[in-house]
């Protein structure tokens, strides 16, 4: 067992930054670590905690893990945010000379900012600068401005604030150490380990290392447009920050590439060596500066890795690849890592983030509401010095804009788990080859049909509960490594896959049905603005199998994230047992409705007419029952009630306003719509 005294030490701040035992210590933040990110609240909290502990014998501030790279260089493995904050507080306390220094690998601007503190030049790391200003404010607000108060706090901070310093032994494999500690939830996240492994390939090429790190950091914040994180990148995003053109970036050009001064643009290398601008109040887009991303960074990395391998490796088998972030490190371990691969991956990462941000839907912050569609499909636009704003992707073509939103949100609510987003992989792969907007819409239409007919209506692709088997999507859509969204067979038999009595009907089938219903409305009525009683409108509702219930449900329809469960409209609890409807009857596509989980749990055993009354009540949560198919079912029930359906046994209204005949007819009507290509 190793001598703990040699690897574990309780240190004061004075020990860390002022005791050097004859040689100045350099604490170096490696490239794979994140930028400094502590905000006002965290810095205030730390200083307040220390201040409140002034009468204690010691205050423990946490741990510092380092790895000795050289005689006087310690690589910071964990605790860099805390270590940087301590350094910032020392400077904010007015301590000019600190013998042991803090610096950054391959982050020139961050290193210079720390070195010059409290003076800052034109090029500076705004996160560190803000941290210094927050520390100054906090010391003034909490400690005060009197010399004796400041001296008391300073003395305690230097000598009584302690940190546990763990020095990783030289014979420990760092990669293995990262993985073991990560599995315990104590160290780097998986994507940070991946970054470290990729960065190793660029050691010795500082130019490439800086570019790679810059791209990685910018792409890792999934809640902002990539143009917001790289606001000066006109050489890539164009003067208005809306286009994407970095063909020359494939080669990771050196820093002496000529500048396109006639266009007023920086070279890519010049830009990538400059600091990442932190978003401030002047750069915020009105109420749209950030959004709820549909995928997190680790799973996004997997999609980009799969695209990279599919494009670069002739013998790559996509069926052996998993999009589960639990396997993130293992998937990267399958790759023969080279500097060229890392550069290709960085290029694809930046490209994919641009397409994800500007060509794929985001969800607005906040809860789903009845009228306003929370799904947004907008691209980032900024002209000259004017404020940035967002434009609809299909600007000037509302019909296409709405359909692409419906298609993408249909996929998203069908495949919410981040490891099941095959559709997003296909979309991004398509955009890598073709980002023409008309072709993109056509691709999404065909992809939706392909999922329905060639996966969900092909029994060989489904397991015993009618869920797609592993690799069913890739087997169907990736043909020889190429996207194939042309239908194999439109003469599928729905009833053979989902016969009456089968309760295992996937959610995608219901989401696809609602999309087809919305599209039918969009094509047949919306553009013509048909008035009630017109021939087209009568024919439209006749095809749905119900009377006219106005067009607002179609106009306001969107795929809410609350759509998580299926409900028997005629309840299971009331089937069988001397009832005219059996348990076999109710397990059919015609009796199932997509519904929000809150509505499902609260009223699953109500009679159909009671559900109709409750769900159509303006005071109920309309979002949770926002399914067009279900709205049609409710209207059929209303139509039967209005027609005075009487139970032939009891001679009074009984609940047969929705019966087996209605289920059969409704299913037939729906299949006529969704099976028609």
C-alpha positions as CSV (number, residue, x, y, z in Angstrom):
1,X,0.0,0.0,0.0
2,X,1.4,3.4,-0.9
3,X,2.4,5.8,1.8
4,X,-0.5,8.2,2.1
5,X,1.8,10.9,3.5
6,X,3.5,11.1,0.1
7,X,0.3,11.4,-2.0
8,X,-2.3,13.0,0.4
9,X,-1.7,16.3,2.3
10,X,-3.8,18.8,4.1
11,X,-2.7,22.2,2.9
12,X,-3.6,25.8,3.7
13,X,-4.0,28.3,0.9
14,X,-0.6,29.6,1.9
15,X,0.9,26.1,1.4
16,X,-0.7,25.9,-2.1
17,X,0.2,29.3,-3.5
18,X,3.1,30.6,-1.4
19,X,5.2,27.7,-0.1
20,X,7.5,26.5,-2.9
21,X,10.3,24.7,-1.0
22,X,13.0,26.3,-3.2
23,X,11.2,26.1,-6.6
24,X,8.1,27.9,-7.9
25,X,5.2,25.6,-8.5
26,X,3.1,25.8,-11.6
27,X,-0.5,24.5,-11.5
28,X,-1.4,23.9,-15.1
29,X,-5.0,23.5,-16.2
30,X,-5.0,20.9,-19.0
31,X,-6.8,21.3,-22.3
32,X,-9.6,18.8,-21.6
33,X,-10.8,20.8,-18.6
34,X,-13.7,23.3,-19.0
35,X,-13.3,27.0,-19.0
36,X,-13.6,28.9,-15.7
37,X,-17.3,29.0,-15.1
38,X,-18.1,30.1,-11.5
39,X,-20.7,32.9,-11.4
40,X,-21.6,35.6,-8.9
41,X,-23.7,33.3,-6.7
42,X,-21.0,30.7,-6.3
43,X,-18.2,33.2,-5.5
44,X,-20.4,35.1,-3.1
45,X,-21.4,31.9,-1.3
46,X,-17.7,30.8,-0.9
47,X,-16.6,34.2,0.5
48,X,-19.7,34.3,2.8
49,X,-18.9,30.7,4.1
50,X,-15.3,31.6,4.8
51,X,-16.4,34.9,6.6
52,X,-18.9,33.0,8.7
53,X,-16.1,30.6,9.8
54,X,-13.7,33.2,11.0
55,X,-14.0,32.1,14.6
56,X,-13.4,28.4,13.7
57,X,-10.0,26.8,13.9
58,X,-10.1,25.7,10.3
59,X,-12.4,25.8,7.3
60,X,-12.2,23.0,4.7
61,X,-12.7,24.1,1.1
62,X,-12.7,20.7,-0.6
63,X,-10.1,18.7,-2.5
64,X,-7.4,19.3,-5.2
65,X,-6.2,16.4,-7.3
66,X,-3.0,16.9,-9.3
67,X,-0.6,14.8,-11.4
68,X,3.1,15.8,-11.4
69,X,4.1,16.2,-15.0
70,X,7.6,17.8,-14.3
71,X,9.7,18.8,-11.4
72,X,7.6,21.9,-10.7
73,X,4.5,21.4,-12.9
74,X,1.4,19.9,-11.5
75,X,-1.4,19.1,-13.9
76,X,-4.8,19.8,-12.2
77,X,-7.0,16.8,-12.6
78,X,-9.8,17.9,-10.4
79,X,-10.6,21.1,-8.4
80,X,-9.6,23.6,-11.1
81,X,-12.7,25.8,-10.6
82,X,-12.0,26.0,-6.9
83,X,-8.3,26.5,-7.4
84,X,-8.9,29.3,-9.9
85,X,-11.4,31.0,-7.6
86,X,-8.9,30.9,-4.7
87,X,-6.4,32.6,-7.0
88,X,-8.9,35.2,-8.0
89,X,-9.8,36.0,-4.4
90,X,-6.1,36.4,-3.5
91,X,-5.8,39.0,-6.3
92,X,-9.1,40.6,-5.2
93,X,-7.6,40.9,-1.7
94,X,-4.8,43.0,-3.2
95,X,-2.0,40.4,-3.0
96,X,0.3,41.4,-5.9
97,X,2.9,38.7,-5.8
98,X,2.0,35.0,-5.7
99,X,5.1,32.8,-6.0
100,X,3.3,29.7,-7.2
101,X,1.4,30.3,-10.4
102,X,-1.7,29.1,-12.2
103,X,-1.8,28.8,-16.0
104,X,-3.6,27.0,-18.8
105,X,-2.4,24.5,-21.4
106,X,-3.1,25.7,-25.0
107,X,-5.4,28.5,-23.8
108,X,-3.3,31.6,-24.4
109,X,-5.9,34.2,-23.6
110,X,-6.9,32.5,-20.3
111,X,-3.3,32.2,-19.3
112,X,-2.5,35.8,-20.0
113,X,-5.7,36.9,-18.2
114,X,-4.6,35.1,-15.0
115,X,-1.0,36.3,-15.3
116,X,-1.9,40.0,-15.8
117,X,-4.6,40.1,-13.1
118,X,-5.8,42.6,-11.8
119,X,-4.9,44.4,-15.0
120,X,-6.5,43.2,-18.2
121,X,-5.7,43.9,-21.8
122,X,-7.9,43.9,-24.9
123,X,-7.7,40.1,-25.2
124,X,-9.1,38.6,-22.0
125,X,-11.0,35.6,-20.7
126,X,-14.3,37.3,-19.8
127,X,-15.2,34.4,-17.4
128,X,-12.1,35.1,-15.3
129,X,-12.6,38.8,-15.5
130,X,-16.1,38.5,-14.3
131,X,-15.0,36.2,-11.5
132,X,-12.5,38.8,-10.3
133,X,-15.2,41.6,-10.3
134,X,-17.6,39.3,-8.5
135,X,-14.9,38.6,-5.9
136,X,-14.2,42.3,-5.4
137,X,-17.9,43.0,-4.9
138,X,-18.4,40.1,-2.5
139,X,-15.4,41.2,-0.4
140,X,-16.8,44.7,-0.2
141,X,-20.3,43.6,0.6
142,X,-19.4,40.8,3.1
143,X,-16.1,41.6,4.6
144,X,-16.2,45.4,4.4
145,X,-13.6,48.0,3.4
146,X,-11.8,48.7,6.7
147,X,-8.2,47.6,6.8
148,X,-8.5,45.6,10.0
149,X,-11.5,43.7,8.6
150,X,-9.7,42.9,5.4
151,X,-6.5,41.9,7.2
152,X,-8.4,39.6,9.5
153,X,-10.2,37.9,6.6
154,X,-6.9,37.7,4.6
155,X,-5.0,36.1,7.4
156,X,-7.8,33.5,8.0
157,X,-8.1,32.8,4.3
158,X,-4.4,32.2,3.9
159,X,-3.8,30.1,6.9
160,X,-7.0,28.6,8.2
161,X,-8.8,27.7,4.9
162,X,-7.5,24.2,4.1
163,X,-7.8,22.0,1.1
164,X,-7.0,18.3,0.8
165,X,-4.3,17.9,-1.9
166,X,-4.2,14.4,-3.5
167,X,-1.2,13.9,-5.8
168,X,-1.9,11.0,-8.2
169,X,1.1,8.6,-8.1
170,X,3.4,8.5,-11.1
171,X,2.7,4.9,-11.8
172,X,-1.0,5.3,-12.1
173,X,-2.6,5.2,-15.6
174,X,-4.4,8.5,-15.8
175,X,-7.0,7.2,-18.3
176,X,-7.8,4.3,-16.0
177,X,-7.9,6.6,-13.0
178,X,-10.4,8.9,-14.8
179,X,-12.7,6.0,-15.6
180,X,-12.6,4.5,-12.1
181,X,-13.2,7.8,-10.4
182,X,-15.9,8.7,-12.9
183,X,-17.7,5.5,-12.2
184,X,-17.9,6.6,-8.6
185,X,-19.2,10.0,-9.5
186,X,-16.1,11.7,-8.1
187,X,-14.2,12.8,-11.2
188,X,-14.4,13.8,-14.8
189,X,-17.5,13.1,-16.8
190,X,-17.2,10.7,-19.7
191,X,-17.1,13.4,-22.4
192,X,-14.3,15.1,-20.5
193,X,-12.3,11.9,-20.6
194,X,-13.0,11.6,-24.3
195,X,-11.7,15.2,-24.8
196,X,-8.6,14.3,-22.9
197,X,-7.9,11.3,-25.1
198,X,-8.6,13.2,-28.3
199,X,-6.4,16.1,-27.2
200,X,-3.5,13.7,-26.6
201,X,-3.3,13.2,-30.4
202,X,-2.6,16.9,-30.9
203,X,0.2,17.3,-28.3
204,X,3.0,19.2,-30.0
205,X,0.7,21.0,-32.4
206,X,-0.4,24.0,-30.3
207,X,-2.2,25.6,-33.2
208,X,-4.4,22.5,-33.8
209,X,-4.8,22.0,-30.0
210,X,-6.2,25.5,-29.6
211,X,-8.6,25.1,-32.4
212,X,-9.8,21.8,-31.2
213,X,-10.4,23.0,-27.7
214,X,-12.1,26.1,-28.9
215,X,-14.6,24.1,-31.0
216,X,-15.2,21.6,-28.3
217,X,-16.0,24.3,-25.7
218,X,-18.2,26.2,-28.1
219,X,-20.2,23.1,-29.1
220,X,-20.6,21.7,-25.5
221,X,-23.2,24.4,-24.5
222,X,-26.3,22.9,-26.1
223,X,-28.6,25.7,-24.9
224,X,-27.2,28.3,-27.2
225,X,-26.7,28.8,-30.9
226,X,-23.2,28.0,-32.0
227,X,-23.0,31.4,-33.6
228,X,-23.6,32.9,-30.1
229,X,-20.6,31.0,-28.7
230,X,-18.5,31.9,-31.8
231,X,-19.7,35.5,-32.5
232,X,-16.7,36.6,-34.6
233,X,-16.6,33.6,-36.9
234,X,-17.6,35.4,-40.1
235,X,-15.2,33.3,-42.1
236,X,-17.4,30.3,-41.2
237,X,-20.9,31.7,-40.8
238,X,-20.7,34.6,-43.2
239,X,-21.4,38.3,-42.6
240,X,-24.9,37.6,-41.3
241,X,-23.9,34.5,-39.3
242,X,-26.5,32.4,-41.0
243,X,-24.6,30.4,-43.6
244,X,-21.9,27.7,-43.2
245,X,-18.8,27.4,-45.3
246,X,-15.6,26.1,-43.9
247,X,-14.3,23.8,-46.7
248,X,-10.8,24.9,-46.1
249,X,-11.1,24.0,-42.5
250,X,-10.8,20.3,-43.4
251,X,-7.1,20.8,-43.4
252,X,-6.8,22.6,-40.1
253,X,-4.9,25.5,-41.8
254,X,-1.9,27.0,-40.1
255,X,-1.9,30.4,-38.5
256,X,-0.1,32.1,-41.4
257,X,-2.9,31.6,-43.9
258,X,-3.7,34.9,-45.7
259,X,-6.6,36.9,-44.3
260,X,-9.6,37.6,-46.6
261,X,-9.3,41.2,-45.8
262,X,-11.3,42.3,-48.9
263,X,-14.3,40.5,-47.3
264,X,-13.6,41.9,-43.9
265,X,-13.3,38.4,-42.5
266,X,-10.7,36.7,-40.3
267,X,-9.1,33.4,-41.3
268,X,-10.4,30.4,-39.4
269,X,-7.1,29.9,-37.7
270,X,-7.0,33.6,-36.6
271,X,-10.4,33.2,-35.2
272,X,-9.8,29.9,-33.5
273,X,-6.8,31.3,-31.7
274,X,-8.8,34.2,-30.3
275,X,-10.8,34.1,-27.0
276,X,-14.4,32.8,-26.9
277,X,-16.6,35.7,-26.3
278,X,-18.9,35.3,-23.3
279,X,-22.5,36.2,-23.9
280,X,-23.4,39.4,-22.3
281,X,-26.5,41.6,-22.1
282,X,-25.7,43.3,-25.4
283,X,-25.7,40.0,-27.3
284,X,-29.0,38.5,-26.0
285,X,-31.7,37.8,-28.4
286,X,-35.0,39.0,-27.0
287,X,-36.4,36.2,-24.9
288,X,-34.8,33.6,-27.3
289,X,-31.2,33.8,-26.2
290,X,-31.3,30.2,-25.1
291,X,-33.6,27.2,-25.4
292,X,-34.2,23.7,-24.1
293,X,-32.0,21.4,-26.2
294,X,-33.4,18.1,-27.4
295,X,-30.2,16.3,-26.8
296,X,-27.3,16.5,-24.3
297,X,-23.6,16.9,-25.3
298,X,-22.4,13.3,-24.6
299,X,-25.2,11.8,-26.8
300,X,-24.6,14.5,-29.4
301,X,-20.9,13.4,-29.5
302,X,-22.0,9.9,-30.3
303,X,-24.1,11.1,-33.2
304,X,-21.1,13.0,-34.6
305,X,-18.8,10.1,-34.0
306,X,-21.2,7.8,-35.9
307,X,-21.3,10.3,-38.8
308,X,-17.6,10.7,-38.8
309,X,-16.9,6.9,-39.0
310,X,-19.6,6.4,-41.6
311,X,-18.1,9.0,-43.8
312,X,-14.4,8.1,-43.3
313,X,-14.3,4.3,-42.7
314,X,-15.2,2.0,-45.6
315,X,-15.6,-1.0,-43.4
316,X,-17.5,0.7,-40.6
317,X,-20.6,-1.3,-39.6
318,X,-23.2,1.2,-38.2
319,X,-25.2,-1.7,-36.7
320,X,-22.4,-2.3,-34.2
321,X,-22.6,1.3,-32.9
322,X,-24.7,2.4,-30.0
323,X,-26.1,5.8,-29.3
324,X,-26.2,5.2,-25.6
325,X,-24.0,7.7,-23.7
326,X,-23.1,4.9,-21.2
327,X,-21.0,3.5,-24.0
328,X,-19.4,6.9,-24.9
329,X,-15.8,6.0,-23.9
330,X,-16.1,2.5,-25.4
331,X,-17.3,3.8,-28.8
332,X,-14.3,6.2,-29.0
333,X,-12.0,3.3,-28.0
334,X,-13.0,1.5,-31.1
335,X,-11.5,4.2,-33.2
336,X,-7.8,4.2,-34.3
337,X,-7.1,7.7,-33.0
338,X,-4.8,9.8,-35.1
339,X,-4.3,13.6,-35.4
340,X,-6.1,13.4,-38.7
341,X,-9.1,11.7,-37.1
342,X,-9.3,14.3,-34.3
343,X,-9.3,17.1,-36.9
344,X,-12.0,15.5,-39.0
345,X,-14.0,14.9,-35.9
346,X,-13.7,18.6,-34.8
347,X,-14.8,19.7,-38.3
348,X,-17.8,17.4,-38.1
349,X,-18.6,18.5,-34.6
350,X,-18.8,22.1,-35.6
351,X,-20.8,21.3,-38.7
352,X,-23.3,19.1,-36.8
353,X,-23.8,21.7,-34.1
354,X,-24.5,24.3,-36.8
355,X,-27.1,22.1,-38.4
356,X,-28.6,21.1,-35.1
357,X,-29.0,24.7,-34.0
358,X,-30.3,26.1,-37.2
359,X,-32.1,23.3,-39.0
360,X,-33.6,21.3,-36.1
361,X,-36.4,22.2,-33.7
362,X,-35.8,23.5,-30.2
363,X,-38.3,23.7,-27.3
364,X,-38.9,27.1,-25.9
365,X,-38.3,27.5,-22.2
366,X,-41.4,27.1,-20.0
367,X,-44.4,24.7,-19.9
368,X,-46.5,23.7,-22.9
369,X,-49.5,25.9,-23.3
370,X,-52.7,25.4,-25.3
371,X,-52.4,27.9,-28.1
372,X,-48.7,28.7,-28.5
373,X,-46.6,26.0,-30.2
374,X,-43.4,25.7,-28.0
375,X,-41.4,24.1,-30.8
376,X,-39.2,26.6,-32.7
377,X,-37.4,26.2,-36.0
378,X,-35.3,29.3,-36.4
379,X,-31.9,30.2,-37.6
380,X,-29.5,32.8,-36.1
381,X,-29.2,36.1,-38.0
382,X,-27.0,39.1,-37.3
383,X,-26.2,41.9,-39.7
384,X,-23.3,44.2,-39.0
385,X,-23.4,45.8,-35.6
386,X,-27.2,45.4,-35.3
387,X,-28.7,43.1,-32.6
388,X,-29.0,39.5,-33.5
389,X,-32.4,37.9,-33.9
390,X,-34.0,34.7,-35.1
391,X,-35.7,34.0,-38.4
392,X,-38.0,31.2,-39.4
393,X,-36.0,28.6,-41.3
394,X,-38.7,28.6,-44.1
395,X,-39.0,32.4,-44.0
396,X,-42.0,33.5,-46.2
397,X,-43.4,30.0,-46.5
398,X,-45.5,29.4,-43.4
399,X,-47.0,26.1,-44.7
400,X,-43.6,24.5,-45.1
401,X,-42.3,26.0,-41.9
402,X,-45.2,24.5,-39.9
403,X,-45.0,21.0,-41.6
404,X,-41.3,20.7,-40.8
405,X,-42.0,21.6,-37.2
406,X,-44.7,19.0,-37.0
407,X,-42.5,16.3,-38.5
408,X,-39.5,17.0,-36.3
409,X,-41.6,17.4,-33.1
410,X,-43.5,14.2,-34.0
411,X,-40.2,12.3,-34.1
412,X,-39.0,14.0,-30.9
413,X,-42.0,13.2,-28.7
414,X,-41.9,9.6,-30.1
415,X,-38.2,9.2,-29.3
416,X,-37.6,11.3,-26.2
417,X,-34.9,9.1,-24.6
418,X,-31.6,10.5,-25.8
419,X,-30.2,7.1,-26.7
420,X,-33.1,6.5,-29.1
421,X,-32.7,9.5,-31.4
422,X,-31.8,7.6,-34.6
423,X,-34.0,10.1,-36.4
424,X,-31.7,12.9,-35.4
425,X,-28.7,11.0,-36.7
426,X,-30.5,10.5,-40.1
427,X,-31.5,14.2,-40.2
428,X,-28.0,15.4,-39.6
429,X,-26.4,12.9,-41.9
430,X,-28.8,14.2,-44.6
431,X,-27.9,17.8,-43.9
432,X,-24.2,17.0,-44.2
433,X,-24.9,16.1,-47.8
434,X,-27.8,18.4,-48.7
435,X,-29.2,21.4,-46.9
436,X,-31.6,22.5,-49.6
437,X,-34.8,23.4,-47.7
438,X,-37.2,21.8,-50.2
439,X,-35.2,18.6,-50.2
440,X,-35.0,18.7,-46.4
441,X,-38.8,18.8,-46.1
442,X,-39.2,15.9,-48.7
443,X,-36.6,13.9,-46.8
444,X,-38.5,14.3,-43.5
445,X,-41.8,13.3,-45.1
446,X,-40.2,10.2,-46.5
447,X,-38.4,9.4,-43.3
448,X,-41.7,9.5,-41.4
449,X,-43.4,7.2,-43.9
450,X,-40.4,4.9,-43.9
451,X,-40.6,4.5,-40.1
452,X,-44.3,3.7,-40.3
453,X,-44.4,1.3,-43.3
454,X,-41.0,-0.3,-43.3
455,X,-40.4,-0.6,-39.6
456,X,-43.6,-0.4,-37.6
457,X,-45.7,-2.4,-40.2
458,X,-43.0,-5.0,-40.8
459,X,-43.5,-7.7,-38.2
460,X,-40.0,-9.0,-38.7
461,X,-38.5,-5.7,-37.4
462,X,-40.6,-5.8,-34.2
463,X,-40.2,-7.8,-31.0
464,X,-42.9,-9.6,-29.1
465,X,-44.4,-6.4,-27.7
466,X,-44.2,-4.7,-31.1
467,X,-41.2,-2.5,-30.3
468,X,-38.5,-2.2,-32.9
469,X,-35.7,-4.7,-32.4
470,X,-32.1,-3.5,-31.9
471,X,-30.8,-2.1,-35.2
472,X,-34.2,-2.2,-36.9
473,X,-33.9,1.4,-38.0
474,X,-30.3,1.3,-39.3
475,X,-31.0,-2.0,-41.1
476,X,-34.0,-0.3,-42.8
477,X,-32.6,3.1,-43.5
478,X,-28.9,2.8,-43.9
479,X,-28.4,0.8,-47.1
480,X,-24.7,0.1,-47.7
481,X,-23.8,3.1,-45.5
482,X,-26.1,5.4,-47.5
483,X,-29.4,6.9,-46.4
484,X,-32.4,5.2,-48.1
485,X,-35.8,6.7,-47.3
486,X,-37.6,5.2,-50.3
487,X,-40.4,2.9,-49.3
488,X,-39.9,-0.8,-49.8
489,X,-43.5,-1.8,-49.5
490,X,-46.7,0.3,-49.2
491,X,-49.0,-2.7,-49.3
492,X,-48.5,-3.6,-45.7
493,X,-51.3,-5.1,-43.6
494,X,-52.0,-3.1,-40.4
495,X,-54.4,-5.7,-39.0
496,X,-51.8,-8.5,-39.3
497,X,-49.4,-6.6,-37.2
498,X,-51.9,-5.0,-34.8
499,X,-55.0,-7.3,-34.7
500,X,-58.0,-6.6,-32.6
501,X,-57.1,-7.8,-29.1
502,X,-53.6,-6.5,-29.4
503,X,-52.8,-3.8,-26.9
504,X,-49.2,-3.4,-27.9
505,X,-49.4,-0.6,-30.4
506,X,-46.3,1.7,-30.4
507,X,-46.6,5.4,-29.6
508,X,-45.1,6.3,-33.0
509,X,-48.2,4.8,-34.8
510,X,-50.4,7.3,-32.9
511,X,-48.1,10.2,-33.4
512,X,-47.8,9.4,-37.1
513,X,-51.6,9.3,-37.3
514,X,-51.9,12.8,-35.7
515,X,-49.4,14.1,-38.2
516,X,-51.3,12.7,-41.1
517,X,-54.6,14.1,-39.8
518,X,-52.9,17.5,-39.4
519,X,-51.5,17.3,-42.9
520,X,-54.9,16.4,-44.3
521,X,-56.3,19.6,-42.7
522,X,-53.3,21.6,-43.9
523,X,-53.7,20.4,-47.5
524,X,-57.5,20.4,-47.8
525,X,-58.7,23.3,-45.7
526,X,-56.2,25.6,-44.3
527,X,-55.1,27.3,-47.5
528,X,-58.6,27.6,-48.8
529,X,-60.0,28.9,-45.5
530,X,-63.2,27.0,-46.1
531,X,-66.3,28.2,-44.2
532,X,-68.4,25.9,-42.2
533,X,-71.0,24.2,-44.4
534,X,-68.9,24.3,-47.6
535,X,-68.6,21.2,-49.6
536,X,-64.8,20.7,-48.9
537,X,-65.3,21.1,-45.2
538,X,-68.3,18.7,-45.1
539,X,-66.2,16.2,-47.1
540,X,-63.3,16.7,-44.8
541,X,-65.2,15.9,-41.6
542,X,-67.0,13.1,-43.3
543,X,-63.7,11.5,-44.0
544,X,-62.9,11.7,-40.3
545,X,-66.2,10.0,-39.4
546,X,-67.7,12.8,-37.3
547,X,-69.5,16.0,-37.4
548,X,-67.8,19.4,-37.7
549,X,-66.1,20.5,-34.5
550,X,-64.6,23.6,-35.9
551,X,-61.0,24.0,-37.0
552,X,-59.3,25.4,-33.9
553,X,-58.0,22.0,-32.8
554,X,-56.2,21.6,-36.1
555,X,-54.9,25.2,-36.2
556,X,-53.6,25.0,-32.6
557,X,-52.3,21.4,-32.8
558,X,-48.8,20.6,-31.9
559,X,-47.0,17.6,-30.4
560,X,-46.9,18.3,-26.7
561,X,-44.2,16.6,-24.6
562,X,-47.0,15.5,-22.3
563,X,-48.1,12.9,-24.8
564,X,-46.7,9.9,-23.0
565,X,-49.3,7.2,-22.6
566,X,-52.3,5.5,-24.3
567,X,-55.8,5.3,-22.9
568,X,-58.7,3.0,-23.7
569,X,-61.5,5.4,-24.5
570,X,-63.9,2.7,-23.5
571,X,-62.3,1.8,-20.2
572,X,-60.9,-1.6,-19.3
573,X,-62.6,-1.6,-16.0
574,X,-66.1,-1.6,-17.6
575,X,-65.4,-4.2,-20.3
576,X,-66.7,-7.8,-19.9
577,X,-68.8,-9.0,-16.9
578,X,-72.2,-8.9,-18.5
579,X,-71.3,-5.8,-20.5
580,X,-72.0,-5.6,-24.2
581,X,-68.3,-4.8,-24.9
582,X,-65.6,-7.4,-24.2
583,X,-62.0,-7.0,-23.1
584,X,-61.0,-8.3,-26.6
585,X,-63.1,-5.6,-28.3
586,X,-61.5,-2.7,-26.5
587,X,-57.9,-3.6,-27.3
588,X,-57.8,-2.2,-30.8
589,X,-56.4,0.8,-32.6
590,X,-59.9,2.3,-32.9
591,X,-60.3,2.5,-29.1
592,X,-56.9,3.8,-28.1
593,X,-56.1,7.4,-27.7
594,X,-52.8,9.2,-27.1
595,X,-53.1,11.3,-24.0
596,X,-51.1,13.1,-21.3
597,X,-50.1,11.0,-18.3
598,X,-51.9,13.4,-15.9
599,X,-55.2,13.0,-17.7
600,X,-54.8,9.3,-18.1
601,X,-54.3,8.7,-14.4
602,X,-57.2,10.9,-13.3
603,X,-60.0,9.6,-15.5
604,X,-59.1,6.2,-17.0
605,X,-62.1,4.5,-15.6
606,X,-64.7,7.1,-16.5
607,X,-67.5,6.2,-19.0
608,X,-66.8,7.6,-22.5
609,X,-69.5,10.3,-22.2
610,X,-68.0,11.4,-18.9
611,X,-64.6,11.6,-20.4
612,X,-66.0,13.6,-23.3
613,X,-67.6,16.1,-20.9
614,X,-64.5,16.5,-18.8
615,X,-61.9,16.6,-21.6
616,X,-63.8,19.1,-23.7
617,X,-64.4,21.3,-20.6
618,X,-62.6,24.6,-21.2
619,X,-61.4,24.4,-17.6
620,X,-59.6,21.1,-18.1
621,X,-55.9,20.8,-19.1
622,X,-56.4,20.9,-22.9
623,X,-52.7,20.3,-23.5
624,X,-52.8,16.8,-21.9
625,X,-55.6,15.7,-24.3
626,X,-54.2,17.5,-27.4
627,X,-54.5,14.6,-29.9
628,X,-56.4,15.0,-33.1
629,X,-57.4,11.3,-33.2
630,X,-58.7,11.6,-29.7
631,X,-60.6,14.8,-30.5
632,X,-62.3,12.9,-33.4
633,X,-63.2,10.1,-31.0
634,X,-64.7,12.6,-28.5
635,X,-66.8,14.1,-31.3
636,X,-68.1,10.7,-32.4
637,X,-69.2,10.2,-28.8
638,X,-70.9,13.6,-28.8
639,X,-72.6,12.8,-32.1
640,X,-74.0,9.6,-30.7
641,X,-75.1,11.3,-27.6
642,X,-76.9,14.0,-29.6
643,X,-78.6,11.2,-31.7
644,X,-79.9,9.7,-28.5
645,X,-78.2,6.3,-28.3
646,X,-80.2,4.2,-25.9
647,X,-79.0,1.0,-24.3
648,X,-81.3,-1.7,-25.6
649,X,-81.1,-3.6,-22.3
650,X,-81.8,-0.9,-19.7
651,X,-83.7,1.5,-22.1
652,X,-81.8,4.5,-20.9
653,X,-78.5,6.3,-21.7
654,X,-75.8,3.9,-20.4
655,X,-72.4,4.8,-21.8
656,X,-72.8,3.3,-25.3
657,X,-72.3,6.6,-26.9
658,X,-69.0,5.0,-27.8
659,X,-69.4,1.3,-28.8
660,X,-67.7,-1.5,-30.7
661,X,-69.2,-0.3,-34.0
662,X,-67.8,3.1,-33.4
663,X,-64.3,1.6,-32.7
664,X,-64.4,-0.4,-35.9
665,X,-65.6,2.5,-38.1
666,X,-63.1,4.9,-36.5
667,X,-60.3,2.5,-37.1
668,X,-61.3,2.1,-40.7
669,X,-61.4,5.9,-41.2
670,X,-58.0,6.4,-39.6
671,X,-56.4,3.6,-41.6
672,X,-57.8,5.1,-44.8
673,X,-55.9,8.3,-44.0
674,X,-52.6,6.9,-42.7
675,X,-52.2,4.0,-45.2
676,X,-52.7,6.4,-48.1
677,X,-49.4,7.6,-49.5
